[in-house]
């Protein structure tokens, strides 16, 4: 999560970048809060099910990073 937010926000112009970074940080914190309510019941079903759930979420994040249109590393910002 820590890598995904700055990486995806660098694609947009400066005005949208700051707004998007704040929004993504807020959604990430809500997701971190809710993960305990989702993963603990999964643990009581099977001890490997929480790991499978997190693996699926990480796989989706990797796919989303792969689909980014271009990389902005070491490029001039507005």
TORDRENMI-78914 format. One record per residue (C-alpha): x, y, z; residue in one letter. Coordinates in nm, 3 decimals, always signed. Layout:
<site X="X" Y="Y" Z="Z" residu="a"/>
...
END
This chain:
<site X="+0.000" Y="+0.000" Z="+0.000" residu="x"/>
<site X="+0.280" Y="+0.239" Z="+0.084" residu="x"/>
<site X="+0.430" Y="+0.207" Z="-0.264" residu="x"/>
<site X="+0.105" Y="+0.200" Z="-0.457" residu="x"/>
<site X="-0.033" Y="+0.539" Z="-0.344" residu="x"/>
<site X="+0.266" Y="+0.760" Z="-0.440" residu="x"/>
<site X="+0.321" Y="+0.563" Z="-0.760" residu="x"/>
<site X="-0.033" Y="+0.606" Z="-0.888" residu="x"/>
<site X="-0.065" Y="+0.970" Z="-0.782" residu="x"/>
<site X="+0.243" Y="+1.075" Z="-0.983" residu="x"/>
<site X="+0.059" Y="+1.026" Z="-1.314" residu="x"/>
<site X="-0.177" Y="+1.317" Z="-1.265" residu="x"/>
<site X="-0.114" Y="+1.698" Z="-1.264" residu="x"/>
<site X="-0.018" Y="+1.868" Z="-0.937" residu="x"/>
<site X="-0.368" Y="+1.986" Z="-0.844" residu="x"/>
<site X="-0.519" Y="+1.642" Z="-0.889" residu="x"/>
<site X="-0.216" Y="+1.473" Z="-0.737" residu="x"/>
<site X="-0.254" Y="+1.628" Z="-0.393" residu="x"/>
<site X="-0.626" Y="+1.561" Z="-0.382" residu="x"/>
<site X="-0.581" Y="+1.203" Z="-0.500" residu="x"/>
<site X="-0.301" Y="+1.133" Z="-0.254" residu="x"/>
<site X="-0.514" Y="+1.250" Z="+0.038" residu="x"/>
<site X="-0.813" Y="+1.049" Z="-0.080" residu="x"/>
<site X="-0.605" Y="+0.735" Z="-0.130" residu="x"/>
<site X="-0.450" Y="+0.772" Z="+0.215" residu="x"/>
<site X="-0.796" Y="+0.800" Z="+0.371" residu="x"/>
<site X="-0.927" Y="+0.495" Z="+0.187" residu="x"/>
<site X="-0.615" Y="+0.302" Z="+0.289" residu="x"/>
<site X="-0.669" Y="+0.384" Z="+0.655" residu="x"/>
<site X="-1.033" Y="+0.279" Z="+0.637" residu="x"/>
<site X="-0.925" Y="-0.045" Z="+0.470" residu="x"/>
<site X="-0.667" Y="-0.110" Z="+0.742" residu="x"/>
<site X="-0.933" Y="-0.053" Z="+1.008" residu="x"/>
<site X="-1.183" Y="-0.288" Z="+0.844" residu="x"/>
<site X="-0.931" Y="-0.562" Z="+0.769" residu="x"/>
<site X="-0.939" Y="-0.682" Z="+1.130" residu="x"/>
<site X="-1.314" Y="-0.734" Z="+1.112" residu="x"/>
<site X="-1.276" Y="-0.936" Z="+0.793" residu="x"/>
<site X="-0.956" Y="-1.134" Z="+0.855" residu="x"/>
<site X="-1.026" Y="-1.259" Z="+1.209" residu="x"/>
<site X="-1.353" Y="-1.434" Z="+1.116" residu="x"/>
<site X="-1.172" Y="-1.587" Z="+0.818" residu="x"/>
<site X="-0.905" Y="-1.716" Z="+1.057" residu="x"/>
<site X="-1.167" Y="-1.903" Z="+1.259" residu="x"/>
<site X="-1.289" Y="-2.076" Z="+0.943" residu="x"/>
<site X="-0.941" Y="-2.180" Z="+0.832" residu="x"/>
<site X="-0.599" Y="-2.069" Z="+0.948" residu="x"/>
<site X="-0.484" Y="-2.021" Z="+0.585" residu="x"/>
<site X="-0.787" Y="-1.827" Z="+0.460" residu="x"/>
<site X="-0.668" Y="-1.480" Z="+0.578" residu="x"/>
<site X="-0.341" Y="-1.532" Z="+0.390" residu="x"/>
<site X="-0.533" Y="-1.626" Z="+0.077" residu="x"/>
<site X="-0.751" Y="-1.314" Z="+0.110" residu="x"/>
<site X="-0.448" Y="-1.085" Z="+0.151" residu="x"/>
<site X="-0.274" Y="-1.258" Z="-0.141" residu="x"/>
<site X="-0.576" Y="-1.188" Z="-0.364" residu="x"/>
<site X="-0.576" Y="-0.820" Z="-0.265" residu="x"/>
<site X="-0.201" Y="-0.790" Z="-0.326" residu="x"/>
<site X="-0.236" Y="-0.962" Z="-0.663" residu="x"/>
<site X="-0.499" Y="-0.707" Z="-0.763" residu="x"/>
<site X="-0.268" Y="-0.424" Z="-0.655" residu="x"/>
<site X="+0.021" Y="-0.566" Z="-0.857" residu="x"/>
<site X="-0.203" Y="-0.594" Z="-1.162" residu="x"/>
<site X="-0.320" Y="-0.232" Z="-1.115" residu="x"/>
<site X="+0.044" Y="-0.113" Z="-1.098" residu="x"/>
<site X="+0.124" Y="-0.310" Z="-1.411" residu="x"/>
<site X="-0.158" Y="-0.138" Z="-1.600" residu="x"/>
<site X="-0.033" Y="+0.216" Z="-1.525" residu="x"/>
<site X="+0.018" Y="+0.399" Z="-1.856" residu="x"/>
<site X="+0.371" Y="+0.530" Z="-1.795" residu="x"/>
<site X="+0.636" Y="+0.577" Z="-1.530" residu="x"/>
<site X="+0.714" Y="+0.928" Z="-1.400" residu="x"/>
<site X="+1.037" Y="+0.848" Z="-1.216" residu="x"/>
<site X="+1.293" Y="+1.133" Z="-1.248" residu="x"/>
<site X="+1.064" Y="+1.340" Z="-1.469" residu="x"/>
<site X="+0.994" Y="+1.712" Z="-1.432" residu="x"/>
<site X="+0.682" Y="+1.797" Z="-1.231" residu="x"/>
<site X="+0.469" Y="+2.105" Z="-1.313" residu="x"/>
END
